[in-house]
């Protein structure tokens, strides 16, 4: 992991979560000698997750940091090089692409895989951050099974919150949806399904002021925005479902995105992970607003590496 200022690579991978490290494993096996730029949170969101029970191959489950360490060591053994730091800008107007890290180091690449992920939007409370993974979660699909027969809360009012709440009804004893307005922003179909579900109730016009608990979540402090009445609500789990933000700010609008800012790839074509710029590929949560799972991210990382490898081969042999 030595400094690589000025170095040139066939392939640079931005991000080191399941997508980026799987891409690195496949690219290294194809003799592309990839460089992975680790990013602000090496290992991605799984490094702040406790037990992962739904990743294939781990019968008893595996701790998130342990899983990502395994990914990292496997990629390194295959021949991947790593660079500590965060990408602050990328110049894509000509090849080789120029990637600036921490505003001071520059590396160049013939091809680029973007796997910078997405960040769950949180409430911004210190106590929320402290208890993340200890009762506070931003992913019902990941953590819902840990709350079987327990009382959980879901914060939000859009389709994401509705989907999370409905998923949690499979496990939880009760699901209370907390929303700052007096009606949902979710689609009518989703809102109707929630209102008719016997396990679901609502706290309208309400915001969370504080997350309570020493080592694990025990309750949340809520405030009614119309009356200013404050109350503590006991719960076992609190799921923040106010959306995700793809980590694409350093591309400076050089790549096509959807309305939410996710990178658009040519899904279903010969190169399913190709972005709007030739030679730039994307995988994982940065281009997936729907599934957001470690296993789907890893799968798309495999696709991106194969797409990038074939594209680089086409440059060497255009015929």
Secondary structure by P-SEA (a helix, b strand, c coil): ccccccccccbbbccccaaaaaaaaaaaaaccbbbbcccccccccccccccccccccccccccaaaaaaaaaaaaaaabbbbbbccccccccccccbbbbccccbbbbccbbbbcccccccccccaaaaaaccccccccccccccccccbbbbbbcccaaaaaaaaaacccccbbbbbbccccccccaaaaaaaaaccccccccccccccccccccccbbbbbcccccbbbbbbbcbbbbcccccccccccccccccccccccccccccccccccccccccccccccccccccaaaaaaaaaaaaaaaaaaaaaaaccc
